[in-house]
């Protein structure tokens, strides 16, 4: 560990009852998990068998073991090994709260699924009592001052191994969660993941992982793409899950383009979905569909470039007259542009305008892509596993999003990127320093629109049809929310935000009537507890936490390193 990692204050005295109560809570949680939770064995993966834990009971045991490790780090044999560099007290508080929430939801789920609390067996109540005891114990443990673990350095092989373990956990966690068919099982799995992630954040482990990722960027990038590449091989040929995965990648690729406009240049665009739609319509009109309106079928690489260029031209058209305004006025203008695009697609039906889009009927029957002899519509066997149609598009989209990430990162590190950031921070100051404000704003719009157009060309073939109803304002709002939720100006944050906002509505369809309510609550919670986003850059963190002197010093240190 680096010498800069220091203990900021002596640990306060631990109440006599806190530690034994926590140990008792862990013991009750584990014992209850080996007993039957439910009288009805047909719900929640069969939790009705004694001494044979089901999937949810295994998750409860994992939470109990993690709590035990933190308790032993607060007081016990692990204090000297972990307690001096892990903030175990805050981690224990986060884990106690989420574990209690997990068990309460389990009891509620059993009650709803089997018509009454009478069907909850004693094991469920024992585990619930254990989680409550753990929660009370965690609140009794005094909070210690948080130490900065970012500078803690371990052997290079260990740091690389940590990245590999983390990526493997992400791969198998995603595969397991997507494989859950029961809604309650999926919700409880999300609560478990949230508990583990909250614990990692509060103990400071995620801070350390973030710095490890900065020190081993190439390893982290290769590991991330390896996880994404192997994901289809974990789905046993499931077209349903791979369909969701392709939609997530399209959404993420589009959000990365918007991230240039909003995250780097600081321009609020509420009509960005129009650029995705323009690329999709170009691909549809040039396809071999019986309803296509242009009698020209160029190779797909030509279609991709045309779709991107058409979207970029639209970005220039909307940007030229409107980028001289800013703030709320720019938001209103871009919102209007998004609606103009949707209505224009309705009117280009041969009656109210040229026959290009078939009006409200759209262009259905778009054939699958075929590059050479490879047909994206047919399943293919790789390594003994059959990969279906959506897996084929998934790999194509993986290449596309890799290209988009490369473009974004190169631009972010260039003079153009620094100019965008200067405009975002203070447009007047940037202009006074000689930055071509209008030109860089226009370039941000054009590049962002181009990248969205590329994603749209693939989306048209993957969806088999395009219609104006696919490109409504709500989609633009969700794209913007993905950036705000994940962390503006970052790559990992936007990918995470896009995954959350696209995956959850697909898996929680029974909440369809309350989707916007849940979406609003999520944003409110984010703005309260982490306004800079889930994965925020140091600069964005400092904007929201100006009083944090250690963070200011860390940002200053990073800026000096970048200047060198």
C-alpha positions, 0 to 999 in steps of 0.5 A: 500500500502507498505511504499516502494511504493513511488513517485519518482518525483513531477508530471510535469505541464499539458498543458492547452489544453491536458486534455480538448482535451482528454475529447473531444476525449472520448466524440466524440468516444462514441457519434460516436459509438452510430451512424451508422459506415457503410452503408452496414449492412451485414459486420462487424456484422452490424454497420449500425443502429443508437443508437444500437451499434454493437460489434465493437462499444461496444469495442470502447466505452470500450476503451473510458471509460478506457481512461476517467478513466486514464484522470481523474487519471491524472487530476480530482476526481480520481487523489488522489485515482488512480493517486498516484499509477497508472502510468496513463500518460504512460497508456494513451499514450499506449491507445491513440495509440492503440485506434487510430489504432483500428479506422483506421483499422475499416475505412479500413475494411469498405472500403475494405469490401464494396468497398470504403470509400463512404460506411463509415457513419458519425458515423465512422468519428466522432469516428475516429476524437475522437480517433485522438484527444485522441491520440494527447492529450495523447502525450501532457501529460508529462510523469511521472517517473514510480513507482514500484507497485510490493510491493503494498499490498492490503487485501488478499481477494481483491488480490484473487478476482483480480485473479478471475476477470482476469481469468474470463476475459481471459475465456470469451475473448478467447471464444468471440475471437474464436467465431468470424468467420469474419476475420476483426472482429477477427483482430479488436478484437485482436487490442482491446485486445492488447490495454487493455493489453498495457494499463495494462502493461504501468500503472504498473497494470500487475507488481502488478498482477505478484506479486499478482500471486507470493503471491498466486501461488496456487490460480493462478494455480487453477484458470488457470486450472479452466479456461482451464477446463471450456473453452469447455463449452463456445464453444456450441459444436463447433468442429472447435474451439476445434480442434484449442484448442487441437492443441494449447495444443499439441504445448504448451506441446511440447514447455514446453519440449523444454523449459527445453532444451533452457530456462533452460539449454540454449542449442539451439535445431533446430530439436526438432520436431523430438521428437514429431514425434517419439512419434507420430510414435510409437503410430501409429505403435502400433495402431489398424490401418489397415496400422499399421506395428507392430502387437501388440496393448498394452494399451494406457498407455503402448503406452504413456510410450513407445513413451516417452522412444523412444523419450528419447533414441533418445535424448540420441543418438543425445546428446551423440556425439553432446553436447560437442559442443555448440552455433552455432555448436550445432544448426547446428547439431540439425538442421541436426538431425531433417532433418535426422529423417524426411528423415528416416521416408521416407525410412522406407518403406520396400524397402529402409529399414525395413517396419515401417512407410510406407514411404511418405504415412505415417500411416493413419486410426488411430482409436480414443482412447478408455479407458475402456468404454469411446470412445474419438471419440464419443460426450458426454453430460456433464451438458446438453452440448454436447462435441464432439470428440475434447473436449474429447482429449482436456481434456486428453491433459489438464491432460498431460500438467498439468503433464508436468508443474508439472515436469518442475516446480519441476525440475526448483526448484531442484538442477538439475534446478539450475545446468541447469541455471548455465550452461546457464549463464556461462558453464565454471564457472559452470564446475569450480564450480563442476557442471557435465556439460555434464551429465546435458546437456544430462539429459536436452535433454533426459527429454525434448525429453521424454515430447515431445514424450508423447505429440506425442502419443496423437497427432497421435490419435487426428490427425488420421494419421501421415506422414513425412511432418508433422515434418519439420524444420519450426515446430521446428522454431515455437516451438523455437519462442514460447519460445522466444516470451513468455519468456524463462524459464517460464511456463506462458510465454511459454504457452502464446507464444505457444497459440499466434503462434498456434492460429493466423495462424489458425484464419488468414488463408487469410494471409497464403502467408504472414504468415512468413512475419508477424511472422518475423515482430512480432519477430523484434518488440519483440526484439526491445521493449521486448527482454526478452519475454512477461512473463519474469522472473526477471533474464531474465529481468535483463540480457536485462536491466542491467542499471535498478537499481530498477530491480537489487535490486528486483532480489537481494531481490528475490534471498535472499528470495529463499536462506532463 
